[in-house]
């Protein structure tokens, strides 16, 4: 198997990445993983002889459209390293806003449920930041729950896991109901980038034609599961603010706040139920 100087290999593969429309930094991250060293190590050890085939195999997957996070098998979320694969949606930076909102609003020793937990990144991050909370994470996908269980063990979280279609199998009430539900309208889903549409689980991305179908179900079910002073915190999609306001009014919720992401897009909505609906 051929070996090349690290500097030469990096330079040639970064050029290849640019020609494929891929960020050259992906090359550095994949090399860092293969060598089990930091990126700074790559810069300082350019004379090192390394085999090119393992890197080329991973780059071939990247050029075919597979997300970098799946190729690497892990990604950072809320300053922690989570394992990720095709069983669950890749955690996005904007979803950290959802975690922050839950952490800030959950009362001391409160009860929190994360609906559609996927990799477990939301529930585990909340519990790790607020160890006083009782956090339950649910998902209808047993495969996703297996991934969340692995992350729970790696990060020594006390968050509980359960199989449930939304809140169907859940008992008790909660101070905070949090979710990053599928919210991409079907027509928009068909136009998503290949690396998202082909590789990430469809049911975690689109719920149907409107994009609000799962949000509607969550709001319907949350009335019976919400503490009197509790709140529902949801991530929503670009351009959905007015639709969510209309839906909230119809489902007897008050919109407490819309929180913008770093791009200024209303990304997270905080809702409380009308007093008469509890």
C-alpha positions as CSV (number, residue, x, y, z in Angstrom):
1,X,0.0,0.0,0.0
2,X,1.5,3.3,-1.1
3,X,2.7,5.9,1.4
4,X,3.2,9.6,0.9
5,X,4.5,12.5,2.9
6,X,1.7,13.9,4.9
7,X,2.2,17.5,3.5
8,X,2.1,16.2,-0.1
9,X,-1.0,14.1,0.6
10,X,-2.8,16.9,2.3
11,X,-2.1,19.3,-0.5
12,X,-3.2,17.0,-3.3
13,X,-6.3,15.9,-1.6
14,X,-7.3,19.4,-0.6
15,X,-7.0,20.4,-4.2
16,X,-9.2,17.4,-5.2
17,X,-11.8,18.4,-2.6
18,X,-12.0,21.9,-4.1
19,X,-12.5,20.5,-7.5
20,X,-15.4,18.4,-6.1
21,X,-17.0,21.4,-4.4
22,X,-16.1,20.1,-1.0
23,X,-14.6,22.1,1.9
24,X,-10.8,21.2,2.0
25,X,-11.1,21.2,5.8
26,X,-12.9,17.9,5.4
27,X,-9.6,16.4,4.3
28,X,-7.9,17.6,7.4
29,X,-10.7,16.3,9.7
30,X,-10.6,12.9,8.0
31,X,-6.8,12.7,8.3
32,X,-7.0,13.7,11.9
33,X,-9.4,10.8,12.6
34,X,-7.3,8.3,10.7
35,X,-4.1,9.3,12.5
36,X,-6.0,9.8,15.8
37,X,-4.2,13.1,16.2
38,X,-5.2,16.7,16.3
39,X,-5.3,18.9,13.2
40,X,-2.4,20.9,14.8
41,X,-0.4,17.7,14.7
42,X,-0.9,17.5,10.9
43,X,0.5,20.9,10.5
44,X,3.6,20.1,12.6
45,X,4.4,16.7,11.2
46,X,4.3,17.2,7.4
47,X,7.2,14.8,6.9
48,X,5.3,11.8,8.3
49,X,4.7,9.0,5.9
50,X,1.1,8.0,5.7
51,X,-0.9,5.6,3.5
52,X,-3.3,7.3,1.1
53,X,-5.8,4.5,0.5
54,X,-7.8,4.8,3.8
55,X,-8.2,8.6,3.2
56,X,-9.1,8.1,-0.4
57,X,-11.8,5.6,0.6
58,X,-13.4,8.1,2.9
59,X,-13.1,10.9,0.4
60,X,-14.9,8.8,-2.2
61,X,-17.8,8.5,0.2
62,X,-17.7,12.3,0.7
63,X,-17.6,13.0,-3.0
64,X,-20.6,10.7,-3.5
65,X,-22.6,13.0,-1.1
66,X,-22.4,11.2,2.2
67,X,-22.3,13.7,5.1
68,X,-18.9,14.2,6.7
69,X,-20.4,13.5,10.2
70,X,-21.6,10.0,9.1
71,X,-18.2,9.2,7.6
72,X,-16.4,10.3,10.7
73,X,-19.0,8.6,12.9
74,X,-19.2,11.5,15.4
75,X,-19.9,15.2,15.7
76,X,-19.8,18.0,18.3
77,X,-23.0,19.3,19.8
78,X,-23.2,21.6,22.8
79,X,-19.4,21.1,23.4
80,X,-19.8,17.3,23.6
81,X,-18.8,14.6,21.2
82,X,-21.8,12.5,20.0
83,X,-21.7,9.4,17.9
84,X,-23.8,9.7,14.8
85,X,-24.9,7.4,12.0
86,X,-27.8,6.9,9.6
87,X,-30.1,5.9,12.4
88,X,-30.7,9.5,13.4
89,X,-30.6,13.1,12.1
90,X,-27.2,14.8,12.3
91,X,-27.3,17.4,15.2
92,X,-27.2,20.9,13.8
93,X,-25.7,24.0,15.6
94,X,-29.0,25.8,15.5
95,X,-30.6,23.1,17.7
96,X,-28.3,24.2,20.5
97,X,-30.7,27.1,20.9
98,X,-33.4,24.6,21.8
99,X,-31.2,23.2,24.5
100,X,-30.4,26.6,25.9
101,X,-34.0,27.5,26.0
102,X,-34.9,24.4,27.9
103,X,-32.0,24.8,30.4
104,X,-33.0,28.4,31.1
105,X,-36.8,27.7,31.6
106,X,-36.8,24.3,33.4
107,X,-37.5,24.8,37.2
108,X,-35.2,23.3,39.8
109,X,-35.7,19.5,39.9
110,X,-38.2,19.8,37.1
111,X,-39.3,17.1,34.7
112,X,-38.4,17.4,31.0
113,X,-39.3,15.2,28.0
114,X,-37.5,15.3,24.6
115,X,-39.8,14.1,21.8
116,X,-38.0,12.4,18.9
117,X,-34.7,12.2,20.6
118,X,-32.7,10.7,17.7
119,X,-29.1,10.6,18.7
120,X,-30.1,11.8,22.2
121,X,-28.1,15.0,21.8
122,X,-30.9,17.3,23.1
123,X,-31.9,15.3,26.1
124,X,-28.3,14.3,27.1
125,X,-27.1,17.9,26.7
126,X,-29.9,19.2,28.9
127,X,-29.3,16.6,31.6
128,X,-25.5,17.1,31.6
129,X,-25.9,20.9,32.0
130,X,-28.7,20.6,34.6
131,X,-28.1,17.4,36.6
132,X,-31.0,18.4,38.9
133,X,-33.5,17.7,36.1
134,X,-35.4,14.5,35.5
135,X,-35.0,14.1,31.7
136,X,-36.9,11.5,29.6
137,X,-36.1,11.1,25.9
138,X,-38.5,9.3,23.6
139,X,-38.5,8.1,20.0
140,X,-40.6,5.8,17.9
141,X,-37.5,4.4,16.2
142,X,-35.9,1.6,18.2
143,X,-32.7,2.0,16.1
144,X,-32.4,5.7,17.0
145,X,-33.0,4.8,20.7
146,X,-30.1,2.3,20.5
147,X,-27.8,5.1,19.2
148,X,-29.1,7.4,22.0
149,X,-28.4,4.7,24.5
150,X,-24.8,4.5,23.3
151,X,-24.3,8.2,23.6
152,X,-25.9,8.2,27.0
153,X,-23.4,5.6,28.3
154,X,-20.4,7.4,26.7
155,X,-21.4,10.7,28.2
156,X,-22.5,9.3,31.5
157,X,-25.9,10.8,31.3
158,X,-28.8,9.9,33.6
159,X,-31.4,10.8,30.9
160,X,-34.0,8.0,30.6
161,X,-34.9,6.5,27.3
162,X,-38.3,5.1,26.1
163,X,-40.0,4.0,22.9
164,X,-43.0,6.1,22.2
165,X,-44.7,7.6,19.2
166,X,-44.7,11.2,20.5
167,X,-46.3,11.1,23.9
168,X,-48.5,8.1,23.3
169,X,-46.7,5.8,25.7
170,X,-45.7,8.4,28.2
171,X,-47.2,8.8,31.7
172,X,-47.0,11.7,34.0
173,X,-46.6,15.5,33.5
174,X,-43.7,17.7,32.5
175,X,-42.5,21.2,33.2
176,X,-40.8,21.4,29.8
177,X,-41.7,19.5,26.6
178,X,-39.0,20.0,24.1
179,X,-38.7,18.7,20.5
180,X,-36.8,19.2,17.2
181,X,-39.6,17.6,15.2
182,X,-39.6,17.0,11.4
183,X,-40.8,20.2,9.9
184,X,-39.7,20.4,6.3
185,X,-42.7,20.5,3.9
186,X,-42.6,17.6,1.4
187,X,-42.1,19.8,-1.6
188,X,-39.1,21.4,0.0
189,X,-37.8,18.0,1.1
190,X,-37.6,16.9,-2.5
191,X,-35.3,19.9,-3.2
192,X,-32.9,19.3,-0.3
193,X,-29.2,18.7,-1.0
194,X,-28.4,15.1,-1.8
195,X,-26.3,14.6,1.3
196,X,-29.4,15.4,3.4
197,X,-32.2,13.9,1.3
198,X,-30.5,10.7,0.4
199,X,-28.5,9.9,3.6
200,X,-30.4,11.3,6.6
201,X,-33.6,9.5,7.8
202,X,-36.6,10.9,6.0
203,X,-39.0,10.6,8.9
204,X,-36.7,12.9,10.9
205,X,-36.9,15.6,8.2
206,X,-40.4,15.8,6.7
207,X,-43.8,15.0,8.3
208,X,-45.9,15.6,5.2
209,X,-47.1,18.3,2.7
210,X,-47.4,21.2,5.3
211,X,-44.4,20.6,7.4
212,X,-46.4,21.2,10.6
213,X,-48.2,17.8,10.9
214,X,-46.0,16.5,13.8
215,X,-46.0,19.9,15.5
216,X,-49.9,19.8,15.5
217,X,-49.8,16.4,17.1
218,X,-47.3,17.4,19.7
219,X,-49.5,20.4,20.7
220,X,-52.6,18.3,20.8
221,X,-50.9,15.7,23.1
222,X,-49.0,18.2,25.2
223,X,-52.2,19.6,26.9
224,X,-52.6,16.5,29.0
225,X,-48.9,16.2,29.8
226,X,-48.0,19.8,30.7
227,X,-47.6,21.2,34.2
228,X,-49.7,24.4,34.9
229,X,-46.7,26.6,34.6
230,X,-44.9,24.5,32.0
231,X,-43.9,25.2,28.4
232,X,-43.5,23.6,25.1
233,X,-40.3,24.4,23.2
234,X,-40.0,23.5,19.6
235,X,-37.5,24.0,16.8
236,X,-39.3,25.2,13.6
237,X,-38.4,25.8,10.0
238,X,-37.5,28.9,7.9
239,X,-40.6,30.9,7.1
240,X,-42.9,29.0,9.5
241,X,-43.4,31.7,12.1
242,X,-46.8,32.9,11.0
243,X,-48.1,29.3,10.5
244,X,-46.9,28.4,14.0
245,X,-48.6,31.5,15.5
246,X,-51.9,30.6,13.8
247,X,-51.5,26.9,14.8
248,X,-50.7,27.9,18.4
249,X,-53.8,30.0,18.7
250,X,-56.0,27.3,17.2
251,X,-54.5,24.7,19.7
252,X,-55.0,27.1,22.7
253,X,-51.4,28.1,23.3
254,X,-49.8,31.4,23.9
255,X,-46.6,32.2,22.0
256,X,-44.2,33.3,24.8
257,X,-41.3,34.0,22.5
258,X,-39.6,33.2,19.2
259,X,-35.9,32.9,19.5
260,X,-33.7,33.7,16.4
261,X,-30.7,31.6,15.3
262,X,-27.4,33.1,14.4
263,X,-28.8,33.9,10.9
264,X,-31.6,35.9,12.5
265,X,-34.2,33.2,11.5
266,X,-37.0,32.6,14.0
267,X,-35.8,29.1,14.9
268,X,-37.2,28.1,18.4
269,X,-40.7,28.9,19.7
270,X,-41.7,28.8,23.4
271,X,-45.3,28.1,24.0
272,X,-47.5,28.0,27.1
273,X,-51.0,26.5,27.3
274,X,-54.0,28.7,27.9
275,X,-55.1,28.4,31.5
276,X,-58.6,27.1,30.7
277,X,-57.1,24.3,28.5
278,X,-55.1,22.7,31.3
